[in-house]
C-alpha cells in the first residue's frame, strides 16, 4: 500500500513495518522489549527523547506478570504513500483554512502548537490491510482538535464535507459533523517527538476509528464545502465512510510454531474502531468452541486492546487456533476467509494460526 491515507489495494506485507518483530516469542511471554523503542529516536533532541521515553513507558505496563508495550515505535509504524513523501519546510509551510468560512486564514505550526488540546493514543489501520496483516499500529499523537481550528475561521451554514489536501497531491474528506465532534485532530507530534517526515511532517489528520486513507498526511489545506466530495480512492469504489471493521489477531505464537506440552500464553490485539471492543474469544479447535480471554484496558477509547489466554496444552498434536472479537454494540466480528479481499471497505475474516504441540 502506498500512503496509509491513500492506497487501499496493496497488501500490508509491502509496508516496511513488520509488527511481528515486536513480539517476544517465548512460551510464556507476550512482550515488547522496551529497548526496541530507543531505535526510533536516535536523531531526536534530548528533551524529545525524554518525552518519548515517558510516553512509551506509560504504554508498557504489567499485564499479570507479562510486560507488554501497546505503542508502535515510529520507525516500525506502517507506511504507505499516494505519490511518495512530501518534502516540506517549516520556513514556507502553512495550513490554509478556506472555503465556507467567514474568516479564511493561514496558520503556522507555532500557531497550532499554541492551540494544543489533544494528546491521545490512536490506532491506525490501512483499509487494504489483510486479515492478520501488519498495516496497523498504535501511537500517541499530540495536536489540536479540528473543531477548535475550524471555529477560529467561523464556519458558515450548509457545509457538508471538510476536504483535506496533502502535500504530495492527495486529497480526501470527512463529513462536517464528524469534523466538529471533538474527536478528530491535527497532529504534529508522534510518540513524543515531532512528526517524522514519512508520517506526515509537519502536520497530519488523525481521524480515530476511520481507516488510514482519511488520515491525510503532509496537510497543507483544509476546505469546507457544501457538496459531497469523493477522494481519489472513493472515486475508484472504495468506502467513503471508511469505518474500521472489528478485527482481532493472534500475534503469539506465530503460525507453524512447535511448542512442547505445558502451559503457554497465547496473545494478540483486537480493535473495533469507534465502537470499542467488548470481548475477545479464542478457539483452540478451529472454531468449534470458543473461550473468553483476558483483556487489558486500552490506552484510550481509540486504541487497540491487548489480550492474553493461558492455555494448558497437555495434548500433543496439530491445532488450529482462531480469534474473534465482539464490539460494544454486541456485534461479533464477521467470519470469512483469511485470504478475503479488502475491497471495498476492509477485509472480513477470522485470523487463524496452525501450531503443533510436541
ZAVOMAR-440457 format. One line per field, with one value per residue (C-alpha): residue number from 1; residue in one letter; x, y, z. Coordinates in Angstrom, 1 decimal, always signed. Example, Ala and Ser with C-alpha at 12.3 -4.5 7.8 and 13.67 -1.06 7.14 Angstrom:
<vomis>
pos [1, 2]
code [a, s]
east [+12.3, +13.7]
north [-4.5, -1.1]
up [+7.8, +7.1]
</vomis>
This chain:
<vomis>
pos [1, 2, 3, 4, 5, 6, 7, 8, 9, 10, 11, 12, 13, 14, 15, 16, 17, 18, 19, 20, 21, 22, 23, 24, 25, 26, 27, 28, 29, 30, 31, 32, 33, 34, 35, 36, 37, 38, 39, 40, 41, 42, 43, 44, 45, 46, 47, 48, 49, 50, 51, 52, 53, 54, 55, 56, 57, 58, 59, 60, 61, 62, 63, 64, 65, 66, 67, 68, 69, 70, 71, 72, 73, 74, 75, 76, 77, 78, 79, 80, 81, 82, 83, 84, 85, 86, 87, 88, 89, 90, 91, 92, 93, 94, 95, 96, 97, 98, 99, 100, 101, 102, 103, 104, 105, 106, 107, 108, 109, 110, 111, 112, 113, 114, 115, 116, 117, 118, 119, 120, 121, 122, 123, 124, 125, 126, 127, 128, 129, 130, 131, 132, 133, 134, 135, 136, 137, 138, 139, 140, 141, 142, 143, 144, 145, 146, 147, 148, 149, 150, 151, 152, 153, 154, 155, 156, 157, 158, 159, 160, 161, 162, 163, 164, 165, 166, 167, 168, 169, 170, 171, 172, 173, 174, 175, 176, 177, 178, 179, 180, 181, 182, 183, 184, 185, 186, 187, 188, 189, 190, 191, 192, 193, 194, 195, 196, 197, 198, 199, 200, 201, 202, 203, 204, 205, 206, 207, 208, 209, 210, 211, 212, 213, 214, 215, 216, 217, 218, 219, 220, 221, 222, 223, 224, 225, 226, 227, 228, 229, 230, 231, 232, 233, 234, 235, 236, 237, 238, 239, 240, 241, 242, 243, 244, 245, 246, 247, 248, 249, 250, 251, 252, 253, 254, 255, 256, 257, 258, 259, 260, 261, 262, 263, 264, 265, 266, 267, 268, 269, 270, 271, 272, 273, 274, 275, 276, 277, 278, 279, 280, 281, 282, 283, 284, 285, 286, 287, 288, 289, 290, 291, 292, 293, 294, 295, 296, 297, 298, 299, 300, 301, 302, 303, 304, 305, 306, 307, 308, 309, 310, 311, 312, 313, 314, 315, 316, 317, 318, 319, 320, 321, 322, 323, 324, 325, 326, 327, 328, 329, 330, 331, 332, 333, 334, 335, 336, 337, 338, 339, 340, 341, 342, 343, 344, 345, 346, 347, 348, 349, 350, 351, 352, 353, 354, 355, 356, 357, 358]
code [x, x, x, x, x, x, x, x, x, x, x, x, x, x, x, x, x, x, x, x, x, x, x, x, x, x, x, x, x, x, x, x, x, x, x, x, x, x, x, x, x, x, x, x, x, x, x, x, x, x, x, x, x, x, x, x, x, x, x, x, x, x, x, x, x, x, x, x, x, x, x, x, x, x, x, x, x, x, x, x, x, x, x, x, x, x, x, x, x, x, x, x, x, x, x, x, x, x, x, x, x, x, x, x, x, x, x, x, x, x, x, x, x, x, x, x, x, x, x, x, x, x, x, x, x, x, x, x, x, x, x, x, x, x, x, x, x, x, x, x, x, x, x, x, x, x, x, x, x, x, x, x, x, x, x, x, x, x, x, x, x, x, x, x, x, x, x, x, x, x, x, x, x, x, x, x, x, x, x, x, x, x, x, x, x, x, x, x, x, x, x, x, x, x, x, x, x, x, x, x, x, x, x, x, x, x, x, x, x, x, x, x, x, x, x, x, x, x, x, x, x, x, x, x, x, x, x, x, x, x, x, x, x, x, x, x, x, x, x, x, x, x, x, x, x, x, x, x, x, x, x, x, x, x, x, x, x, x, x, x, x, x, x, x, x, x, x, x, x, x, x, x, x, x, x, x, x, x, x, x, x, x, x, x, x, x, x, x, x, x, x, x, x, x, x, x, x, x, x, x, x, x, x, x, x, x, x, x, x, x, x, x, x, x, x, x, x, x, x, x, x, x, x, x, x, x, x, x, x, x, x, x, x, x, x, x, x, x, x, x, x, x, x, x, x, x, x, x, x, x, x, x, x, x, x, x, x, x]
east [+0.0, +1.3, +0.1, -1.8, -4.1, -4.3, -3.7, -6.1, -5.3, -1.8, -1.2, +0.4, +3.5, +4.7, +4.9, +8.3, +7.0, +6.9, +4.7, +5.7, +9.3, +7.9, +7.0, +8.8, +8.4, +9.0, +6.5, +5.1, +5.5, +3.6, +6.1, +7.6, +11.1, +11.5, +14.9, +13.4, +12.0, +15.4, +16.0, +13.2, +14.5, +18.3, +18.1, +15.7, +16.6, +17.3, +14.2, +12.1, +13.8, +12.9, +9.3, +9.2, +10.6, +8.0, +5.1, +6.4, +6.8, +3.2, +2.3, +4.4, +2.5, +2.5, -0.3, -0.5, +3.3, +3.7, +5.3, +3.5, +4.1, +1.0, +2.8, +4.4, +7.8, +7.8, +10.4, +8.2, +4.8, +3.4, +4.0, +2.2, +2.1, +0.0, +2.8, +5.9, +6.6, +6.3, +9.4, +8.0, +10.0, +8.6, +10.1, +7.4, +4.8, +1.4, -2.0, -4.7, -8.3, -10.6, -14.0, -17.3, -15.8, -16.2, -12.5, -10.2, -6.7, -3.2, -1.8, +1.9, +3.0, +3.6, +0.0, -1.2, +1.1, -0.4, -3.8, -2.8, -5.5, -5.1, -2.8, -4.2, -3.3, -4.9, -4.7, -4.5, -5.2, -5.0, -8.2, -6.1, -4.8, -5.4, -6.8, -3.9, -1.8, +0.7, -0.6, -1.8, -0.1, -0.8, +0.9, +0.5, -0.4, -0.3, -2.0, -5.1, -8.7, -10.0, -13.1, -11.0, -9.2, -12.3, -14.1, -11.4, -12.4, -16.1, -17.8, -20.8, -24.1, -24.8, -21.4, -21.4, -17.8, -14.4, -11.7, -8.1, -5.2, -1.9, +1.4, +2.0, -1.2, -3.6, -7.0, -9.8, -12.7, -14.9, -18.4, -18.6, -20.4, -17.5, -15.0, -16.8, -17.4, -14.2, -12.5, -10.8, -7.5, -4.4, -1.3, +2.3, +3.9, +4.1, +5.2, +6.8, +8.8, +8.0, +6.0, +8.5, +8.7, +7.4, +4.4, +3.3, +5.7, +4.8, +1.1, -1.4, -5.0, -5.9, -9.5, -9.9, -11.8, -11.6, -9.3, -5.9, -7.0, -8.8, -5.8, -4.2, -0.5, +1.6, -1.5, -1.5, -5.1, -8.5, -11.5, -15.2, -17.6, -21.4, -21.3, -20.2, -16.5, -15.0, -11.3, -9.1, -9.9, -13.5, -13.7, -12.4, -15.2, -13.6, -15.7, -16.3, -17.3, -14.2, -15.3, -12.9, -14.3, -13.9, -10.7, -8.5, -5.2, -3.1, +0.4, +1.9, +2.8, +3.3, +1.8, +3.8, +5.3, +6.1, +5.8, +6.3, +3.4, +2.6, +1.2, +1.6, +0.4, -1.5, -1.8, -2.6, -4.6, -8.2, -9.7, -13.3, -12.7, -15.2, -17.4, -14.8, -14.0, -16.4, -14.9, -12.4, -12.7, -10.1, -10.9, -8.4, -10.3, -10.8, -13.9, -16.0, -15.8, -14.8, -13.0, -13.1, -9.7, -8.4, -8.4, -6.0, -7.7, -6.7, -4.7, -7.7, -11.1, -9.5, -6.6, -6.3, -6.9, -4.2, -5.5, -4.0, -5.0, -3.2, -3.5, -2.8, -1.7, -1.2, -2.4, +0.1, -0.8, -1.8, -4.1, -5.8, -6.3, -8.8, -9.7, -12.7, -13.8, -17.2, -17.7, -19.6, -22.7, -22.9, -21.7, -19.5, -16.5, -17.5, -16.2, -14.7, -11.5, -8.2, -7.5, -10.5, -10.0, -10.2, -12.1, -14.2, -14.5, -11.9, -11.1, -13.5, -12.4, -11.2, -7.5, -6.1, -2.8, -1.7, +0.7, +1.9, +2.2, +5.1]
north [+0.0, +3.5, +6.0, +4.8, +7.6, +6.5, +3.3, +0.6, -2.2, -3.1, -5.8, -5.0, -7.1, -4.3, -1.9, -1.7, -2.0, -5.7, -5.8, -9.3, -8.0, -6.5, -9.9, -11.8, -15.3, -17.1, -19.7, -17.7, -14.1, -11.6, -8.8, -6.0, -5.2, -1.6, -1.4, -1.5, +1.9, +3.6, +3.0, +5.3, +8.3, +8.3, +11.6, +13.3, +16.2, +15.2, +16.8, +15.0, +11.7, +12.1, +12.9, +10.0, +7.7, +8.8, +8.2, +4.8, +3.7, +4.7, +2.2, -0.5, -1.9, -5.2, -7.5, -10.2, -10.8, -10.1, -6.9, -5.5, -2.3, -1.1, +1.6, +1.0, +2.8, +5.4, +3.6, +0.4, +2.1, +1.0, +3.4, +3.9, +6.8, +8.1, +9.6, +9.5, +11.7, +15.4, +17.4, +20.4, +23.2, +25.0, +28.2, +28.3, +25.8, +26.9, +25.4, +27.2, +27.2, +28.0, +27.5, +28.2, +30.2, +33.8, +34.2, +32.3, +32.1, +30.7, +29.1, +28.3, +25.4, +27.8, +28.9, +25.3, +24.4, +27.3, +25.8, +22.3, +20.5, +16.8, +14.0, +10.6, +7.1, +6.2, +3.0, +3.5, +0.7, +0.6, -0.2, -2.5, -4.5, -8.2, -10.4, -10.7, -8.2, -5.8, -2.5, -1.4, +0.5, +2.4, +5.6, +8.6, +11.6, +15.3, +18.2, +20.3, +19.3, +20.2, +21.7, +24.3, +25.2, +25.5, +27.6, +30.2, +30.6, +30.8, +28.1, +29.2, +27.2, +24.5, +22.7, +19.0, +18.0, +19.0, +18.4, +17.7, +18.5, +16.7, +18.0, +15.1, +15.8, +13.5, +14.7, +13.2, +14.3, +13.6, +14.8, +18.2, +16.7, +14.3, +17.1, +19.0, +16.3, +16.9, +13.5, +14.5, +16.3, +17.6, +16.0, +17.4, +15.0, +11.2, +9.3, +12.3, +13.7, +15.9, +14.1, +12.2, +13.1, +9.7, +10.1, +13.5, +16.2, +18.8, +18.1, +15.3, +14.4, +11.9, +10.6, +7.9, +4.8, +5.6, +3.8, +5.4, +6.7, +9.5, +10.4, +12.7, +13.4, +16.5, +18.5, +21.9, +23.0, +22.3, +23.4, +23.5, +22.7, +22.5, +19.4, +15.8, +15.3, +12.0, +11.4, +9.5, +6.1, +6.7, +7.5, +4.0, +2.4, +2.3, +3.1, +6.8, +6.3, +4.0, +2.9, +0.4, -3.1, -5.1, -7.1, -9.3, -11.0, -13.8, -12.3, -15.0, -17.7, -17.5, -20.0, -23.1, -22.8, -26.0, -26.0, -28.5, -29.7, -27.4, -24.0, -21.4, -17.8, -17.0, -13.3, -10.6, -7.5, -6.5, -3.3, -2.2, +1.5, +3.9, +1.1, -0.3, -3.9, -5.6, -9.1, -11.4, -15.1, -17.8, -21.1, -24.0, -26.3, -24.5, -22.6, -25.4, -24.0, -20.5, -19.5, -16.0, -14.3, -11.6, -8.1, -5.3, -1.9, +0.1, +3.3, +5.3, +4.8, +4.7, +2.4, -1.3, -3.8, -6.3, -9.8, -13.0, -16.5, -19.2, -22.5, -25.7, -27.6, -31.1, -33.0, -33.4, -32.9, -30.3, -27.4, -24.6, -21.5, -18.8, -15.5, -13.2, -10.0, -8.6, -4.8, -2.8, -2.8, -6.5, -7.3, -10.3, -9.9, -11.1, -14.5, -15.3, -16.4, -15.3, -14.6, -12.3, -9.2, -5.8, -4.1, -2.0, -1.4, -3.5, -7.2, -9.5, -12.7, -14.6, -14.7, -18.2, -19.9, -23.5, -24.8, -28.2, -29.4, -31.9]
up [+0.0, -0.6, +1.9, +4.9, +3.9, +0.3, -1.5, -0.2, -2.7, -1.7, +0.9, +4.3, +3.6, +1.3, +4.2, +5.8, +9.3, +10.5, +13.5, +14.4, +15.1, +18.2, +19.8, +22.4, +21.2, +24.5, +25.5, +28.5, +27.3, +25.2, +25.4, +23.5, +24.8, +25.9, +24.4, +20.9, +21.3, +21.5, +17.8, +16.7, +18.5, +17.8, +15.9, +18.3, +20.6, +24.2, +25.5, +22.9, +23.7, +27.4, +26.5, +24.1, +26.8, +29.3, +26.8, +25.8, +29.4, +30.0, +27.4, +28.9, +31.8, +33.6, +32.5, +35.1, +35.0, +31.3, +30.0, +27.0, +25.2, +23.4, +21.4, +18.0, +17.6, +14.9, +12.8, +12.8, +12.3, +8.9, +6.0, +2.7, +0.3, -2.5, -4.6, -2.5, +0.5, +0.6, +1.5, +3.3, +5.0, +8.1, +6.7, +4.0, +5.2, +6.4, +6.9, +5.0, +6.2, +3.2, +1.7, +3.5, +6.4, +7.4, +8.1, +5.8, +7.4, +7.2, +10.3, +11.0, +13.2, +16.1, +15.9, +16.1, +18.9, +21.0, +20.5, +21.6, +23.4, +22.5, +23.5, +22.7, +21.8, +18.5, +16.4, +12.7, +10.2, +6.5, +4.6, +2.4, +5.4, +5.0, +7.8, +10.3, +8.3, +9.7, +8.3, +11.7, +14.5, +17.7, +18.6, +21.0, +18.9, +20.0, +18.4, +18.3, +17.7, +14.2, +15.7, +17.6, +14.5, +12.3, +14.8, +14.5, +10.9, +11.8, +9.5, +7.5, +7.2, +4.7, +5.0, +4.1, +3.9, +5.1, +2.5, +3.4, +0.9, +1.4, +0.2, -2.2, -4.1, -2.3, -1.1, +1.0, +3.0, +6.1, +7.0, +8.6, +11.7, +12.2, +11.8, +14.6, +17.1, +19.0, +18.3, +15.0, +15.4, +13.6, +14.9, +14.8, +17.3, +17.3, +20.3, +21.9, +19.0, +16.0, +13.4, +11.3, +7.6, +6.5, +8.8, +7.5, +8.8, +9.8, +10.2, +9.5, +10.3, +12.9, +12.4, +15.1, +14.2, +10.4, +8.1, +7.3, +3.9, +5.7, +7.9, +5.4, +5.8, +4.9, +5.4, +3.7, +3.3, +4.9, +2.8, +3.9, +1.1, +0.6, -1.6, -1.4, -2.1, -3.1, -2.6, -5.1, -3.7, -3.1, -6.8, -7.5, -5.4, -2.0, +1.0, +1.7, +5.3, +5.8, +9.3, +10.7, +10.8, +14.0, +13.9, +16.0, +15.6, +17.2, +17.4, +19.6, +18.8, +15.0, +12.7, +12.2, +15.6, +17.5, +21.3, +24.0, +26.1, +29.0, +29.8, +27.1, +26.8, +23.6, +22.9, +20.4, +19.7, +18.9, +17.7, +16.8, +15.9, +17.3, +18.7, +21.1, +22.0, +24.5, +24.5, +22.7, +22.3, +21.3, +19.7, +20.1, +17.9, +14.6, +15.6, +17.2, +20.7, +22.0, +25.2, +26.7, +27.1, +29.4, +28.1, +29.1, +29.4, +26.3, +26.5, +25.1, +23.6, +20.2, +20.9, +20.3, +23.1, +24.1, +25.1, +26.6, +27.2, +29.3, +27.5, +29.3, +26.3, +27.5, +24.5, +21.6, +18.0, +15.4, +16.4, +14.5, +16.7, +15.8, +17.4, +17.2, +18.9, +19.8, +19.8, +22.4, +20.2, +20.6, +17.0, +16.6, +14.2, +10.8, +9.7, +6.4, +4.7, +6.0, +2.3, +1.9, -0.2, +1.5, -1.4, -0.9, +2.8, +4.6, +4.9, +6.6, +8.2, +11.3, +11.9, +12.5, +13.0, +12.9, +15.5, +16.9, +20.5, +20.7]
</vomis>
